[in-house]
């Protein structure tokens, strides 16, 4: 693979002075009836002015002479090059690509919508100019393909795939690093340097979003209930032990069961309990 070459152009200010002298000579030739001298000077002036080129900061200019790559100007300034050179300006600035969310299937087949942001710039002007037809379009297409591949490697979450260590929703840096690696491998051929790539949008597709939301809510409720029951059992056990240790009341197994039942209802219920006050004796 041919590598990028650095082209050293001539200062444009020196050639500009020569062009001004040629223009003056052309005017003088026609003024003093020296037609051939005036024509030659005019042609020289046109030839010199065609070769002027300006390279702005963080830009480059690729030089091609009759199909042969001659090098790339990366130094910014005002220059003169062979007028027969075919010149192509390529920006070296960092660029952002914020993709629209696309619909894909995750590892277990759930339809999801996912989007990402990509920061990239051209690192090799030869590859960007000649290895692909349109390097900007190439970046968009290959980045989209990399995102689709990434979505198929991981589940959206681990509710259904409990063995999944990494999920798209909670993978964080690990998922972003995998996306960045995949995009970098695909864009290397075009001389593109990937500065950063990360997921900035992820959600279930509309057709299953409501069902998945209800599932997540149910899972959260079950987890909360588990904690509540676990705490209630500990509190009942502590209450029975305190009553027994301090000999406040002596309960048989039947009354312990009734007390446990009442305490569990009070502690676990999601509504306020309505107590009934017994004004009789303990055994009435």
Secondary structure, DSSP 8 states (H G I E B T S, - for coil): -----B---EEHHHHHHHHHHHHHHHHHHHHTT-HHHHHHHHHHHHHHHHTEEEE-TTEEEEEEETTEEEEEE-S-EEEE--TTSEEEEEE-S-EEEE---EEEE-TTS-EEEEEEEEEEEES-HHHHHHTSS-HHHHHHHHHHHHHHHHHTTS-S-TTT-TT-S--TTT-THHHHHHHHHHHHHHHGGGTEEEEEEEEEEEEE-HHHHHHHHHHHHHHHHHHHHHHHHHHHHHHHHHHHHHHHHTTS----HHHHHHHHHHHHHHHH-SS--------S-TT-
